[in-house]
């Protein structure tokens, strides 16, 4: 009877440790899995960040003045114009 309790505690401990190790992964924080389908007015955008190179798709995260985040395709002309405008404003 005692060995079954010890075995059960070992299995429970292993399960708890595995969940802790899974949450400690060193993956990217923000990735874009879908891109926003419509054009966004550049006056609504406050800043942008490129997604991490470990993400499955390269993307741009646009931050609006209202604090919303929009994933966009960095190869689209309107996204490139927004990024260029924001970069020039920093100079």
N, CA, C and O atoms as a CHARMM CRD file, in Angstrom:
* protein
*
  364
    1    1 UNK  N      0.81800  -1.20100   0.00000 PROA 1      0.00000
    2    1 UNK  CA     0.00000   0.00000   0.00000 PROA 1      0.00000
    3    1 UNK  C      0.86200   1.26500   0.00000 PROA 1      0.00000
    4    1 UNK  O      0.52600   2.23500  -0.68000 PROA 1      0.00000
    5    2 UNK  N      1.95100   1.26900   0.74200 PROA 2      0.00000
    6    2 UNK  CA     2.81900   2.43300   0.82600 PROA 2      0.00000
    7    2 UNK  C      3.54600   2.68400  -0.50000 PROA 2      0.00000
    8    2 UNK  O      3.69300   3.83700  -0.90500 PROA 2      0.00000
    9    3 UNK  N      3.98900   1.65600  -1.16500 PROA 3      0.00000
   10    3 UNK  CA     4.70000   1.83900  -2.42800 PROA 3      0.00000
   11    3 UNK  C      3.79400   2.43000  -3.50000 PROA 3      0.00000
   12    3 UNK  O      4.25500   3.19300  -4.34900 PROA 3      0.00000
   13    4 UNK  N      2.52500   2.08800  -3.46800 PROA 4      0.00000
   14    4 UNK  CA     1.60600   2.68000  -4.44700 PROA 4      0.00000
   15    4 UNK  C      1.41500   4.16800  -4.17600 PROA 4      0.00000
   16    4 UNK  O      1.26300   4.94800  -5.11600 PROA 4      0.00000
   17    5 UNK  N      1.42000   4.57200  -2.90800 PROA 5      0.00000
   18    5 UNK  CA     1.31000   5.99700  -2.57700 PROA 5      0.00000
   19    5 UNK  C      2.55900   6.75500  -3.02500 PROA 5      0.00000
   20    5 UNK  O      2.46800   7.85500  -3.57000 PROA 5      0.00000
   21    6 UNK  N      3.72500   6.15000  -2.78900 PROA 6      0.00000
   22    6 UNK  CA     4.97800   6.78500  -3.19700 PROA 6      0.00000
   23    6 UNK  C      5.05100   6.89200  -4.71400 PROA 6      0.00000
   24    6 UNK  O      5.49000   7.91400  -5.24100 PROA 6      0.00000
   25    7 UNK  N      4.63200   5.86100  -5.41100 PROA 7      0.00000
   26    7 UNK  CA     4.61900   5.88100  -6.86300 PROA 7      0.00000
   27    7 UNK  C      3.66900   6.95600  -7.38200 PROA 7      0.00000
   28    7 UNK  O      3.99600   7.66600  -8.33300 PROA 7      0.00000
   29    8 UNK  N      2.50700   7.08000  -6.77000 PROA 8      0.00000
   30    8 UNK  CA     1.53400   8.09600  -7.15700 PROA 8      0.00000
   31    8 UNK  C      2.09800   9.49100  -6.92500 PROA 8      0.00000
   32    8 UNK  O      1.92100  10.36700  -7.77200 PROA 8      0.00000
   33    9 UNK  N      2.76800   9.72000  -5.80900 PROA 9      0.00000
   34    9 UNK  CA     3.37500  11.02400  -5.53000 PROA 9      0.00000
   35    9 UNK  C      4.49000  11.34600  -6.52700 PROA 9      0.00000
   36    9 UNK  O      4.63400  12.49700  -6.94000 PROA 9      0.00000
   37   10 UNK  N      5.26600  10.35700  -6.90900 PROA 10     0.00000
   38   10 UNK  CA     6.32500  10.57500  -7.90300 PROA 10     0.00000
   39   10 UNK  C      5.74100  10.96700  -9.26400 PROA 10     0.00000
   40   10 UNK  O      6.25500  11.86600  -9.92900 PROA 10     0.00000
   41   11 UNK  N      4.68600  10.30000  -9.66300 PROA 11     0.00000
   42   11 UNK  CA     4.03800  10.62100 -10.94200 PROA 11     0.00000
   43   11 UNK  C      3.45100  12.02900 -10.89900 PROA 11     0.00000
   44   11 UNK  O      3.57600  12.78400 -11.86300 PROA 11     0.00000
   45   12 UNK  N      2.81300  12.38400  -9.78500 PROA 12     0.00000
   46   12 UNK  CA     2.23800  13.71500  -9.63100 PROA 12     0.00000
   47   12 UNK  C      3.33500  14.77700  -9.65100 PROA 12     0.00000
   48   12 UNK  O      3.17100  15.82200 -10.28100 PROA 12     0.00000
   49   13 UNK  N      4.45100  14.51900  -8.96800 PROA 13     0.00000
   50   13 UNK  CA     5.56600  15.46000  -8.96200 PROA 13     0.00000
   51   13 UNK  C      6.15400  15.65800 -10.34700 PROA 13     0.00000
   52   13 UNK  O      6.47000  16.78100 -10.74000 PROA 13     0.00000
   53   14 UNK  N      6.30000  14.56800 -11.08600 PROA 14     0.00000
   54   14 UNK  CA     6.83400  14.66100 -12.44700 PROA 14     0.00000
   55   14 UNK  C      5.90000  15.46400 -13.34900 PROA 14     0.00000
   56   14 UNK  O      6.36100  16.23800 -14.18700 PROA 14     0.00000
   57   15 UNK  N      4.59500  15.28300 -13.18300 PROA 15     0.00000
   58   15 UNK  CA     3.62700  16.02900 -13.98500 PROA 15     0.00000
   59   15 UNK  C      3.69600  17.52400 -13.66400 PROA 15     0.00000
   60   15 UNK  O      3.62000  18.35500 -14.56900 PROA 15     0.00000
   61   16 UNK  N      3.83800  17.86500 -12.39900 PROA 16     0.00000
   62   16 UNK  CA     3.93700  19.27900 -12.01600 PROA 16     0.00000
   63   16 UNK  C      5.22400  19.90700 -12.53400 PROA 16     0.00000
   64   16 UNK  O      5.20300  21.04200 -13.01100 PROA 16     0.00000
   65   17 UNK  N      6.32000  19.20700 -12.45300 PROA 17     0.00000
   66   17 UNK  CA     7.59500  19.73500 -12.95600 PROA 17     0.00000
   67   17 UNK  C      7.57400  19.92400 -14.46400 PROA 17     0.00000
   68   17 UNK  O      8.12300  20.90300 -14.97000 PROA 17     0.00000
   69   18 UNK  N      6.95600  19.01200 -15.18400 PROA 18     0.00000
   70   18 UNK  CA     6.91400  19.14400 -16.63500 PROA 18     0.00000
   71   18 UNK  C      6.11200  20.36200 -17.06200 PROA 18     0.00000
   72   18 UNK  O      6.46100  21.00500 -18.05200 PROA 18     0.00000
   73   19 UNK  N      5.04600  20.69600 -16.34400 PROA 19     0.00000
   74   19 UNK  CA     4.26300  21.88500 -16.70200 PROA 19     0.00000
   75   19 UNK  C      5.04500  23.15100 -16.40700 PROA 19     0.00000
   76   19 UNK  O      4.90500  24.13600 -17.13200 PROA 19     0.00000
   77   20 UNK  N      5.86600  23.15400 -15.36100 PROA 20     0.00000
   78   20 UNK  CA     6.69400  24.31900 -15.05300 PROA 20     0.00000
   79   20 UNK  C      7.75400  24.50800 -16.13500 PROA 20     0.00000
   80   20 UNK  O      7.98900  25.63400 -16.57200 PROA 20     0.00000
   81   21 UNK  N      8.39200  23.43100 -16.57100 PROA 21     0.00000
   82   21 UNK  CA     9.41100  23.54100 -17.60700 PROA 21     0.00000
   83   21 UNK  C      8.81400  23.98700 -18.93300 PROA 21     0.00000
   84   21 UNK  O      9.48200  24.69500 -19.68700 PROA 21     0.00000
   85   22 UNK  N      7.59500  23.60300 -19.24400 PROA 22     0.00000
   86   22 UNK  CA     6.95600  24.00000 -20.49600 PROA 22     0.00000
   87   22 UNK  C      6.66600  25.49500 -20.51400 PROA 22     0.00000
   88   22 UNK  O      6.74300  26.11900 -21.57300 PROA 22     0.00000
   89   23 UNK  N      6.33900  26.07700 -19.38100 PROA 23     0.00000
   90   23 UNK  CA     6.02100  27.49600 -19.33300 PROA 23     0.00000
   91   23 UNK  C      7.27100  28.36000 -19.31100 PROA 23     0.00000
   92   23 UNK  O      7.16300  29.57800 -19.45300 PROA 23     0.00000
   93   24 UNK  N      8.43500  27.78600 -19.14100 PROA 24     0.00000
   94   24 UNK  CA     9.68300  28.52200 -19.09300 PROA 24     0.00000
   95   24 UNK  C     10.40500  28.51200 -20.43700 PROA 24     0.00000
   96   24 UNK  O     11.62200  28.69600 -20.47300 PROA 24     0.00000
   97   25 UNK  N      9.70300  28.30600 -21.52200 PROA 25     0.00000
   98   25 UNK  CA    10.32500  28.20800 -22.83900 PROA 25     0.00000
   99   25 UNK  C     10.89500  29.56300 -23.25800 PROA 25     0.00000
  100   25 UNK  O     10.41100  30.60900 -22.82500 PROA 25     0.00000
  101   26 UNK  N     11.90700  29.53600 -24.08600 PROA 26     0.00000
  102   26 UNK  CA    12.55400  30.75000 -24.56200 PROA 26     0.00000
  103   26 UNK  C     12.14200  31.06100 -25.99300 PROA 26     0.00000
  104   26 UNK  O     13.00400  31.31000 -26.83600 PROA 26     0.00000
  105   27 UNK  N     10.86800  31.05400 -26.28500 PROA 27     0.00000
  106   27 UNK  CA    10.37100  31.35200 -27.61900 PROA 27     0.00000
  107   27 UNK  C     10.07700  32.82800 -27.77300 PROA 27     0.00000
  108   27 UNK  O     10.20900  33.58500 -26.81100 PROA 27     0.00000
  109   28 UNK  N      9.68500  33.25100 -28.95000 PROA 28     0.00000
  110   28 UNK  CA     9.36300  34.65900 -29.17200 PROA 28     0.00000
  111   28 UNK  C      8.10300  35.06900 -28.41900 PROA 28     0.00000
  112   28 UNK  O      7.20100  34.25900 -28.20400 PROA 28     0.00000
  113   29 UNK  N      8.05400  36.32900 -28.02400 PROA 29     0.00000
  114   29 UNK  CA     6.90800  36.83100 -27.26700 PROA 29     0.00000
  115   29 UNK  C      5.70400  37.13200 -28.15300 PROA 29     0.00000
  116   29 UNK  O      4.57300  36.79400 -27.80300 PROA 29     0.00000
  117   30 UNK  N      5.94300  37.76400 -29.29300 PROA 30     0.00000
  118   30 UNK  CA     4.83600  38.16600 -30.15900 PROA 30     0.00000
  119   30 UNK  C      5.12300  37.75200 -31.59700 PROA 30     0.00000
  120   30 UNK  O      6.17200  38.07100 -32.15700 PROA 30     0.00000
  121   31 UNK  N      4.17200  37.04200 -32.17500 PROA 31     0.00000
  122   31 UNK  CA     4.24900  36.63700 -33.57700 PROA 31     0.00000
  123   31 UNK  C      2.94400  36.99500 -34.26800 PROA 31     0.00000
  124   31 UNK  O      1.90600  37.12200 -33.61900 PROA 31     0.00000
  125   32 UNK  N      2.99400  37.15700 -35.56800 PROA 32     0.00000
  126   32 UNK  CA     1.80100  37.39500 -36.37700 PROA 32     0.00000
  127   32 UNK  C      1.43900  36.10500 -37.10600 PROA 32     0.00000
  128   32 UNK  O      2.22900  35.58600 -37.89500 PROA 32     0.00000
  129   33 UNK  N      0.24900  35.59600 -36.84100 PROA 33     0.00000
  130   33 UNK  CA    -0.21300  34.39500 -37.52600 PROA 33     0.00000
  131   33 UNK  C     -1.22800  34.74100 -38.61300 PROA 33     0.00000
  132   33 UNK  O     -1.43200  33.97400 -39.55400 PROA 33     0.00000
  133   34 UNK  N     -1.86000  35.90300 -38.47000 PROA 34     0.00000
  134   34 UNK  CA    -2.77600  36.43400 -39.48100 PROA 34     0.00000
  135   34 UNK  C     -2.45800  37.90900 -39.64700 PROA 34     0.00000
  136   34 UNK  O     -2.11100  38.59700 -38.68700 PROA 34     0.00000
  137   35 UNK  N     -2.58100  38.38000 -40.86400 PROA 35     0.00000
  138   35 UNK  CA    -2.36000  39.79700 -41.12900 PROA 35     0.00000
  139   35 UNK  C     -3.69300  40.51600 -41.27900 PROA 35     0.00000
  140   35 UNK  O     -4.66800  39.95800 -41.78400 PROA 35     0.00000
  141   36 UNK  N     -3.71100  41.77000 -40.82700 PROA 36     0.00000
  142   36 UNK  CA    -4.91100  42.59500 -40.96100 PROA 36     0.00000
  143   36 UNK  C     -5.17300  42.80100 -42.44700 PROA 36     0.00000
  144   36 UNK  O     -4.26300  43.18900 -43.18100 PROA 36     0.00000
  145   37 UNK  N     -6.40600  42.54900 -42.90800 PROA 37     0.00000
  146   37 UNK  CA    -6.66300  42.53900 -44.35700 PROA 37     0.00000
  147   37 UNK  C     -6.83600  43.92000 -45.00400 PROA 37     0.00000
  148   37 UNK  O     -6.73000  44.05000 -46.22300 PROA 37     0.00000
  149   38 UNK  N     -7.10100  44.94700 -44.19400 PROA 38     0.00000
  150   38 UNK  CA    -7.39600  46.25800 -44.78900 PROA 38     0.00000
  151   38 UNK  C     -6.27700  47.25600 -44.52900 PROA 38     0.00000
  152   38 UNK  O     -5.42100  47.04400 -43.67000 PROA 38     0.00000
  153   39 UNK  N     -6.30000  48.33500 -45.27800 PROA 39     0.00000
  154   39 UNK  CA    -5.33700  49.41400 -45.11900 PROA 39     0.00000
  155   39 UNK  C     -5.67900  50.22200 -43.86900 PROA 39     0.00000
  156   39 UNK  O     -6.85200  50.41700 -43.54900 PROA 39     0.00000
  157   40 UNK  N     -4.65400  50.68800 -43.16900 PROA 40     0.00000
  158   40 UNK  CA    -4.83600  51.48700 -41.95300 PROA 40     0.00000
  159   40 UNK  C     -4.29200  52.88400 -42.22000 PROA 40     0.00000
  160   40 UNK  O     -3.23900  53.03600 -42.83900 PROA 40     0.00000
  161   41 UNK  N     -5.00300  53.89800 -41.75700 PROA 41     0.00000
  162   41 UNK  CA    -4.56200  55.27700 -41.91900 PROA 41     0.00000
  163   41 UNK  C     -3.30800  55.50400 -41.07300 PROA 41     0.00000
  164   41 UNK  O     -3.27500  55.15500 -39.89300 PROA 41     0.00000
  165   42 UNK  N     -2.28000  56.09100 -41.68500 PROA 42     0.00000
  166   42 UNK  CA    -1.01000  56.24800 -40.97900 PROA 42     0.00000
  167   42 UNK  C     -1.09100  57.22900 -39.81500 PROA 42     0.00000
  168   42 UNK  O     -0.23800  57.19400 -38.92900 PROA 42     0.00000
  169   43 UNK  N     -2.08600  58.09300 -39.79600 PROA 43     0.00000
  170   43 UNK  CA    -2.22300  59.03300 -38.67700 PROA 43     0.00000
  171   43 UNK  C     -2.70600  58.33800 -37.40300 PROA 43     0.00000
  172   43 UNK  O     -2.61800  58.90900 -36.31600 PROA 43     0.00000
  173   44 UNK  N     -3.21200  57.11700 -37.52900 PROA 44     0.00000
  174   44 UNK  CA    -3.68400  56.36800 -36.36100 PROA 44     0.00000
  175   44 UNK  C     -2.57600  55.55900 -35.69000 PROA 44     0.00000
  176   44 UNK  O     -2.76600  55.04500 -34.58800 PROA 44     0.00000
  177   45 UNK  N     -1.41800  55.44300 -36.34700 PROA 45     0.00000
  178   45 UNK  CA    -0.34200  54.57900 -35.84600 PROA 45     0.00000
  179   45 UNK  C      0.67200  55.40000 -35.06200 PROA 45     0.00000
  180   45 UNK  O      1.13600  56.44700 -35.51500 PROA 45     0.00000
  181   46 UNK  N      1.00400  54.90200 -33.88000 PROA 46     0.00000
  182   46 UNK  CA     1.96800  55.55800 -32.99400 PROA 46     0.00000
  183   46 UNK  C      3.38000  55.00100 -33.18400 PROA 46     0.00000
  184   46 UNK  O      4.34900  55.75900 -33.20800 PROA 46     0.00000
  185   47 UNK  N      3.49700  53.68500 -33.31800 PROA 47     0.00000
  186   47 UNK  CA     4.81000  53.05900 -33.47600 PROA 47     0.00000
  187   47 UNK  C      4.63400  51.66300 -34.06900 PROA 47     0.00000
  188   47 UNK  O      3.51500  51.20800 -34.31000 PROA 47     0.00000
  189   48 UNK  N      5.75600  50.99900 -34.29700 PROA 48     0.00000
  190   48 UNK  CA     5.70900  49.64300 -34.83400 PROA 48     0.00000
  191   48 UNK  C      6.90100  48.84300 -34.32200 PROA 48     0.00000
  192   48 UNK  O      7.90700  49.40400 -33.88800 PROA 48     0.00000
  193   49 UNK  N      6.76500  47.52600 -34.38100 PROA 49     0.00000
  194   49 UNK  CA     7.84700  46.58600 -34.06500 PROA 49     0.00000
  195   49 UNK  C      7.81700  45.47400 -35.08500 PROA 49     0.00000
  196   49 UNK  O      6.75000  45.03200 -35.51000 PROA 49     0.00000
  197   50 UNK  N      8.99800  45.02200 -35.47800 PROA 50     0.00000
  198   50 UNK  CA     9.09000  43.84500 -36.33600 PROA 50     0.00000
  199   50 UNK  C      8.95700  42.60800 -35.44100 PROA 50     0.00000
  200   50 UNK  O      9.38700  42.62900 -34.28700 PROA 50     0.00000
  201   51 UNK  N      8.37100  41.54700 -35.96100 PROA 51     0.00000
  202   51 UNK  CA     8.26200  40.31300 -35.18900 PROA 51     0.00000
  203   51 UNK  C      9.63200  39.65400 -35.09800 PROA 51     0.00000
  204   51 UNK  O     10.53400  39.94600 -35.88300 PROA 51     0.00000
  205   52 UNK  N      9.76600  38.77900 -34.14600 PROA 52     0.00000
  206   52 UNK  CA    11.01200  38.06200 -33.90500 PROA 52     0.00000
  207   52 UNK  C     11.32800  37.14900 -35.08900 PROA 52     0.00000
  208   52 UNK  O     10.41800  36.63800 -35.74100 PROA 52     0.00000
  209   53 UNK  N     12.61900  36.94200 -35.36700 PROA 53     0.00000
  210   53 UNK  CA    12.98900  36.08300 -36.50200 PROA 53     0.00000
  211   53 UNK  C     12.68600  34.61100 -36.23800 PROA 53     0.00000
  212   53 UNK  O     12.77300  33.79700 -37.15700 PROA 53     0.00000
  213   54 UNK  N     12.33000  34.25100 -34.99800 PROA 54     0.00000
  214   54 UNK  CA    11.94600  32.87100 -34.69700 PROA 54     0.00000
  215   54 UNK  C     10.46500  32.61100 -34.97200 PROA 54     0.00000
  216   54 UNK  O     10.00800  31.47200 -34.86400 PROA 54     0.00000
  217   55 UNK  N      9.71700  33.64600 -35.32300 PROA 55     0.00000
  218   55 UNK  CA     8.29800  33.48700 -35.65700 PROA 55     0.00000
  219   55 UNK  C      8.17400  32.79600 -37.02400 PROA 55     0.00000
  220   55 UNK  O      9.06600  32.91800 -37.86400 PROA 55     0.00000
  221   56 UNK  N      7.07800  32.07800 -37.24400 PROA 56     0.00000
  222   56 UNK  CA     6.91800  31.38100 -38.53100 PROA 56     0.00000
  223   56 UNK  C      6.74100  32.32200 -39.71800 PROA 56     0.00000
  224   56 UNK  O      7.08400  31.96400 -40.84500 PROA 56     0.00000
  225   57 UNK  N      6.20700  33.52800 -39.47900 PROA 57     0.00000
  226   57 UNK  CA     6.01600  34.50900 -40.55300 PROA 57     0.00000
  227   57 UNK  C      6.62400  35.83300 -40.12000 PROA 57     0.00000
  228   57 UNK  O      6.50700  36.22900 -38.96000 PROA 57     0.00000
  229   58 UNK  N      7.27000  36.50900 -41.04900 PROA 58     0.00000
  230   58 UNK  CA     7.77400  37.85000 -40.76800 PROA 58     0.00000
  231   58 UNK  C      6.59200  38.81100 -40.81200 PROA 58     0.00000
  232   58 UNK  O      5.79500  38.78600 -41.75000 PROA 58     0.00000
  233   59 UNK  N      6.49000  39.63900 -39.81200 PROA 59     0.00000
  234   59 UNK  CA     5.38200  40.57600 -39.74800 PROA 59     0.00000
  235   59 UNK  C      5.77200  41.85600 -39.03400 PROA 59     0.00000
  236   59 UNK  O      6.84400  41.95900 -38.43900 PROA 59     0.00000
  237   60 UNK  N      4.87100  42.83200 -39.11000 PROA 60     0.00000
  238   60 UNK  CA     5.03400  44.10800 -38.42100 PROA 60     0.00000
  239   60 UNK  C      3.85900  44.25000 -37.47600 PROA 60     0.00000
  240   60 UNK  O      2.71000  44.03500 -37.86200 PROA 60     0.00000
  241   61 UNK  N      4.15200  44.61500 -36.22900 PROA 61     0.00000
  242   61 UNK  CA     3.09600  44.87000 -35.26500 PROA 61     0.00000
  243   61 UNK  C      2.95900  46.37600 -35.14800 PROA 61     0.00000
  244   61 UNK  O      3.83200  47.05400 -34.60500 PROA 61     0.00000
  245   62 UNK  N      1.85800  46.89000 -35.66200 PROA 62     0.00000
  246   62 UNK  CA     1.57800  48.32500 -35.61600 PROA 62     0.00000
  247   62 UNK  C      0.84000  48.63400 -34.32300 PROA 62     0.00000
  248   62 UNK  O     -0.12800  47.95200 -33.98600 PROA 62     0.00000
  249   63 UNK  N      1.28600  49.65800 -33.59200 PROA 63     0.00000
  250   63 UNK  CA     0.62200  50.06600 -32.36200 PROA 63     0.00000
  251   63 UNK  C     -0.13900  51.36100 -32.61500 PROA 63     0.00000
  252   63 UNK  O      0.44600  52.36600 -33.01600 PROA 63     0.00000
  253   64 UNK  N     -1.43800  51.33000 -32.38000 PROA 64     0.00000
  254   64 UNK  CA    -2.25100  52.51500 -32.62200 PROA 64     0.00000
  255   64 UNK  C     -2.15800  53.46700 -31.43400 PROA 64     0.00000
  256   64 UNK  O     -1.68100  53.09800 -30.36100 PROA 64     0.00000
  257   65 UNK  N     -2.61800  54.68500 -31.64100 PROA 65     0.00000
  258   65 UNK  CA    -2.62200  55.68300 -30.56700 PROA 65     0.00000
  259   65 UNK  C     -3.58700  55.31100 -29.45600 PROA 65     0.00000
  260   65 UNK  O     -3.46500  55.81100 -28.33700 PROA 65     0.00000
  261   66 UNK  N     -4.54800  54.43700 -29.74800 PROA 66     0.00000
  262   66 UNK  CA    -5.50400  53.96900 -28.73900 PROA 66     0.00000
  263   66 UNK  C     -5.00600  52.73100 -28.01300 PROA 66     0.00000
  264   66 UNK  O     -5.71700  52.19300 -27.16300 PROA 66     0.00000
  265   67 UNK  N     -3.79900  52.26500 -28.32700 PROA 67     0.00000
  266   67 UNK  CA    -3.21900  51.12400 -27.62900 PROA 67     0.00000
  267   67 UNK  C     -3.55600  49.76800 -28.21400 PROA 67     0.00000
  268   67 UNK  O     -3.35000  48.75000 -27.55300 PROA 67     0.00000
  269   68 UNK  N     -4.06500  49.72500 -29.42100 PROA 68     0.00000
  270   68 UNK  CA    -4.35900  48.45000 -30.07500 PROA 68     0.00000
  271   68 UNK  C     -3.16200  48.00000 -30.89000 PROA 68     0.00000
  272   68 UNK  O     -2.33700  48.80900 -31.31400 PROA 68     0.00000
  273   69 UNK  N     -3.08200  46.69500 -31.10200 PROA 69     0.00000
  274   69 UNK  CA    -1.99400  46.10500 -31.88300 PROA 69     0.00000
  275   69 UNK  C     -2.57100  45.48200 -33.14500 PROA 69     0.00000
  276   69 UNK  O     -3.56900  44.76400 -33.09900 PROA 69     0.00000
  277   70 UNK  N     -1.92700  45.76700 -34.27100 PROA 70     0.00000
  278   70 UNK  CA    -2.38100  45.26100 -35.56100 PROA 70     0.00000
  279   70 UNK  C     -1.19600  44.58600 -36.23900 PROA 70     0.00000
  280   70 UNK  O     -0.13500  45.19100 -36.39500 PROA 70     0.00000
  281   71 UNK  N     -1.37600  43.33800 -36.63700 PROA 71     0.00000
  282   71 UNK  CA    -0.34100  42.62800 -37.40100 PROA 71     0.00000
  283   71 UNK  C     -0.53000  42.92600 -38.87700 PROA 71     0.00000
  284   71 UNK  O     -1.63600  42.82900 -39.41000 PROA 71     0.00000
  285   72 UNK  N      0.56700  43.29000 -39.53000 PROA 72     0.00000
  286   72 UNK  CA     0.49800  43.61900 -40.95500 PROA 72     0.00000
  287   72 UNK  C      1.66800  42.98700 -41.69400 PROA 72     0.00000
  288   72 UNK  O      2.70700  42.67600 -41.11100 PROA 72     0.00000
  289   73 UNK  N      1.46800  42.80700 -42.98800 PROA 73     0.00000
  290   73 UNK  CA     2.50100  42.25100 -43.85400 PROA 73     0.00000
  291   73 UNK  C      3.50700  43.35200 -44.18300 PROA 73     0.00000
  292   73 UNK  O      3.11700  44.36500 -44.76400 PROA 73     0.00000
  293   74 UNK  N      4.77300  43.19400 -43.83900 PROA 74     0.00000
  294   74 UNK  CA     5.75400  44.25100 -44.07400 PROA 74     0.00000
  295   74 UNK  C      6.07800  44.48400 -45.54700 PROA 74     0.00000
  296   74 UNK  O      6.74200  45.46600 -45.87900 PROA 74     0.00000
  297   75 UNK  N      5.63100  43.61300 -46.42400 PROA 75     0.00000
  298   75 UNK  CA     5.91500  43.76900 -47.85500 PROA 75     0.00000
  299   75 UNK  C      4.87700  44.60600 -48.58100 PROA 75     0.00000
  300   75 UNK  O      5.07100  44.94500 -49.74800 PROA 75     0.00000
  301   76 UNK  N      3.77800  44.94600 -47.91800 PROA 76     0.00000
  302   76 UNK  CA     2.75500  45.76800 -48.55700 PROA 76     0.00000
  303   76 UNK  C      3.20600  47.22700 -48.59000 PROA 76     0.00000
  304   76 UNK  O      3.86200  47.70300 -47.66300 PROA 76     0.00000
  305   77 UNK  N      2.85200  47.92500 -49.65500 PROA 77     0.00000
  306   77 UNK  CA     3.33400  49.30200 -49.83600 PROA 77     0.00000
  307   77 UNK  C      2.82900  50.24100 -48.74400 PROA 77     0.00000
  308   77 UNK  O      3.57600  51.10500 -48.28500 PROA 77     0.00000
  309   78 UNK  N      1.57200  50.08700 -48.31800 PROA 78     0.00000
  310   78 UNK  CA     1.05000  50.99600 -47.29400 PROA 78     0.00000
  311   78 UNK  C      1.72500  50.77400 -45.94400 PROA 78     0.00000
  312   78 UNK  O      1.86600  51.71500 -45.16300 PROA 78     0.00000
  313   79 UNK  N      2.14400  49.54800 -45.66200 PROA 79     0.00000
  314   79 UNK  CA     2.86100  49.25400 -44.41500 PROA 79     0.00000
  315   79 UNK  C      4.27000  49.84000 -44.49100 PROA 79     0.00000
  316   79 UNK  O      4.76200  50.40300 -43.51300 PROA 79     0.00000
  317   80 UNK  N      4.91200  49.71000 -45.63900 PROA 80     0.00000
  318   80 UNK  CA     6.24100  50.28500 -45.82100 PROA 80     0.00000
  319   80 UNK  C      6.20800  51.80300 -45.65800 PROA 80     0.00000
  320   80 UNK  O      7.12100  52.38400 -45.07200 PROA 80     0.00000
  321   81 UNK  N      5.15500  52.44900 -46.17700 PROA 81     0.00000
  322   81 UNK  CA     5.02900  53.90900 -46.04700 PROA 81     0.00000
  323   81 UNK  C      4.85500  54.31800 -44.59200 PROA 81     0.00000
  324   81 UNK  O      5.42800  55.31600 -44.15500 PROA 81     0.00000
  325   82 UNK  N      4.07600  53.56100 -43.84300 PROA 82     0.00000
  326   82 UNK  CA     3.87600  53.86900 -42.42100 PROA 82     0.00000
  327   82 UNK  C      5.20200  53.72800 -41.67000 PROA 82     0.00000
  328   82 UNK  O      5.55700  54.58700 -40.86300 PROA 82     0.00000
  329   83 UNK  N      5.92600  52.65000 -41.93700 PROA 83     0.00000
  330   83 UNK  CA     7.20200  52.43300 -41.26000 PROA 83     0.00000
  331   83 UNK  C      8.19000  53.54800 -41.61900 PROA 83     0.00000
  332   83 UNK  O      8.91000  54.03500 -40.74700 PROA 83     0.00000
  333   84 UNK  N      8.23200  53.95300 -42.87700 PROA 84     0.00000
  334   84 UNK  CA     9.12800  55.02000 -43.32300 PROA 84     0.00000
  335   84 UNK  C      8.76200  56.33900 -42.65600 PROA 84     0.00000
  336   84 UNK  O      9.64500  57.07200 -42.21100 PROA 84     0.00000
  337   85 UNK  N      7.47500  56.64700 -42.58100 PROA 85     0.00000
  338   85 UNK  CA     7.01700  57.88300 -41.94900 PROA 85     0.00000
  339   85 UNK  C      7.40500  57.92000 -40.47700 PROA 85     0.00000
  340   85 UNK  O      7.87100  58.94700 -39.98400 PROA 85     0.00000
  341   86 UNK  N      7.21300  56.79400 -39.76400 PROA 86     0.00000
  342   86 UNK  CA     7.55600  56.73600 -38.35000 PROA 86     0.00000
  343   86 UNK  C      9.07100  56.82300 -38.14100 PROA 86     0.00000
  344   86 UNK  O      9.53000  57.45500 -37.19000 PROA 86     0.00000
  345   87 UNK  N      9.83600  56.19700 -39.01600 PROA 87     0.00000
  346   87 UNK  CA    11.29900  56.26900 -38.91300 PROA 87     0.00000
  347   87 UNK  C     11.80500  57.69000 -39.13400 PROA 87     0.00000
  348   87 UNK  O     12.70700  58.15000 -38.43500 PROA 87     0.00000
  349   88 UNK  N     11.21800  58.38600 -40.11100 PROA 88     0.00000
  350   88 UNK  CA    11.62700  59.76600 -40.39500 PROA 88     0.00000
  351   88 UNK  C     11.24300  60.70700 -39.25400 PROA 88     0.00000
  352   88 UNK  O     11.92500  61.70400 -39.01800 PROA 88     0.00000
  353   89 UNK  N     10.15500  60.39700 -38.54700 PROA 89     0.00000
  354   89 UNK  CA     9.73000  61.24300 -37.42700 PROA 89     0.00000
  355   89 UNK  C     10.71300  61.13500 -36.25700 PROA 89     0.00000
  356   89 UNK  O     10.81900  62.05300 -35.44400 PROA 89     0.00000
  357   90 UNK  N     11.43300  60.00500 -36.17800 PROA 90     0.00000
  358   90 UNK  CA    12.40200  59.82300 -35.09500 PROA 90     0.00000
  359   90 UNK  C     13.70000  60.57200 -35.34600 PROA 90     0.00000
  360   90 UNK  O     14.44600  60.84200 -34.40500 PROA 90     0.00000
  361   91 UNK  N     13.98200  60.91000 -36.59400 PROA 91     0.00000
  362   91 UNK  CA    15.24200  61.59700 -36.91400 PROA 91     0.00000
  363   91 UNK  C     15.21900  63.05400 -36.59500 PROA 91     0.00000
  364   91 UNK  O     16.21000  63.75000 -36.81400 PROA 91     0.00000
